[in-house]
Amino acid sequence: MTQIIFDDVWKEYGEHIVLERINLTLDDHEFLAVIGPSGAGKTTFLRMLLSQEAPTRGRILIDGEPIAPEPTADRGVVFQRYSVFPHRTVLGNVMMGPQWAASPLLGRLFGARRRAVEERAMALLTRVGLAEHAEKYPAQLSGGMQQRLALAQALIMKPKVLLLDEPFGALDPGTRKQMHELVSELWEENAMTIVMVTHDLPEAFLLGTRVIAVERPRKDPQAPERFGATIVSDYETKCRIVRDSRRFEADRAKARLTLVPDAFLPADGTSAAALVKD
Ligand SMILES: Nc1ncnc2c1ncn2[C@@H]1O[C@H](COP(=O)(O)OP(=O)(O)OP(=O)(O)O)[C@@H](O)[C@H]1O
């Protein structure tokens, strides 16, 4: 169970107000997509959730407690690129987090403990389709494979919150589609909340259970840094409608029912549709 609250959060760099009045309550197992124009502060929002930045004002609470001041293992992150360590093998990359967590001085485990971590890492690599590439180095992988590795690397720490910063931005459309499916499945399978920044509107509505748009509602042409961006739209209901209609479509396809427009015409002449068996 993970609930995240932004309570009147502001982020300023000197005179520059980047974000202001951010108020948001995220329920358990939410998939939040954050959209907005370039420079609106989306990455800053994510960095505050990672504790790489602290709010200038306001509070962020995770499960009722103030967010830890330092990054912790229960918050994982995947960036658009370079999340993985180039000099470690694929397997080594996935094993690294648990090894450092269990052995903070050496970053290495031995014997049965090492084998247990290796087994978990291999299971995850199988899950993301990289088992046969375990001994390769990241440079030998395609962009999509590197992102699958980055996901496995984050997931092995069993994060309560997974932060995704434009994770599919550098991928071609086919690979992107595969990654959408994988991330959706991983989100369903794991008890975690996802917060994803994206520039891609269809992607936001495809994956998100909630989509928020962040933008500057007030602009001062003389002093553009005087006002920060805030949440200007919250598409929670729209997401539910999109999700329900997708579920309806899936159920309809499963039951082999076809939607036929104008299958019968009501007496008042209005158009209608009916579901008929294939
Ligand atoms: N450490 C920092 N010091 C000063 N200003 C910063 C710092 N980090 C971010 N900013 C400023 O905050 C603003 C928002 O940056 P941010 O990267 O969060 O935007 P974004 O919405 O993620 O942009 P994009 O979509 O282009 O990635 C920018 O004007 C940026 O210059």
The ligand as a MOL file (V3000), in Angstrom:
LIG
                    3D

  0  0  0     0  0            999 V3000
M  V30 BEGIN CTAB
M  V30 COUNTS 31 33 0 0 0
M  V30 BEGIN ATOM
M  V30 1 N 19.5040 22.4860 -10.7370 0
M  V30 2 C 18.8860 23.4970 -11.3560 0
M  V30 3 N 19.2670 24.7660 -11.1630 0
M  V30 4 C 18.6350 25.7940 -11.7610 0
M  V30 5 N 17.5790 25.6440 -12.5920 0
M  V30 6 C 17.1580 24.4040 -12.8250 0
M  V30 7 C 17.7710 23.2720 -12.2290 0
M  V30 8 N 17.0990 22.1450 -12.6440 0
M  V30 9 C 16.1360 22.5860 -13.4640 0
M  V30 10 N 16.1640 23.9240 -13.5750 0
M  V30 11 C 15.2410 24.7500 -14.3950 0
M  V30 12 O 13.9180 24.3310 -14.1020 0
M  V30 13 C 13.1020 24.4130 -15.2640 0
M  V30 14 C 12.3650 23.1130 -15.4440 0
M  V30 15 O 13.2820 22.0850 -15.8120 0
M  V30 16 P 12.8080 20.5660 -16.0270 0
M  V30 17 O 13.9790 19.8190 -16.5410 0
M  V30 18 O 12.1780 20.0700 -14.7750 0
M  V30 19 O 11.6880 20.7320 -17.1430 0
M  V30 20 P 10.9620 19.6180 -18.0110 0
M  V30 21 O 9.5170 19.9420 -18.0010 0
M  V30 22 O 11.3440 18.2590 -17.5390 0
M  V30 23 O 11.6010 19.9090 -19.4450 0
M  V30 24 P 11.8050 18.9280 -20.7000 0
M  V30 25 O 10.4470 18.4820 -21.1130 0
M  V30 26 O 12.4530 19.8170 -21.7290 0
M  V30 27 O 12.6910 17.8150 -20.2430 0
M  V30 28 C 14.0320 24.7630 -16.4230 0
M  V30 29 O 13.8900 26.1450 -16.6960 0
M  V30 30 C 15.4110 24.4850 -15.8760 0
M  V30 31 O 16.3700 25.3480 -16.4340 0
M  V30 END ATOM
M  V30 BEGIN BOND
M  V30 1 1 1 2
M  V30 2 1 2 3
M  V30 3 2 2 7
M  V30 4 2 3 4
M  V30 5 1 4 5
M  V30 6 2 5 6
M  V30 7 1 6 7
M  V30 8 1 6 10
M  V30 9 1 7 8
M  V30 10 2 8 9
M  V30 11 1 9 10
M  V30 12 1 10 11
M  V30 13 1 11 12
M  V30 14 1 11 30
M  V30 15 1 12 13
M  V30 16 1 13 14
M  V30 17 1 13 28
M  V30 18 1 14 15
M  V30 19 1 15 16
M  V30 20 2 16 17
M  V30 21 1 16 18
M  V30 22 1 16 19
M  V30 23 1 19 20
M  V30 24 2 20 21
M  V30 25 1 20 22
M  V30 26 1 20 23
M  V30 27 1 23 24
M  V30 28 2 24 25
M  V30 29 1 24 26
M  V30 30 1 24 27
M  V30 31 1 28 29
M  V30 32 1 28 30
M  V30 33 1 30 31
M  V30 END BOND
M  V30 END CTAB
M  END
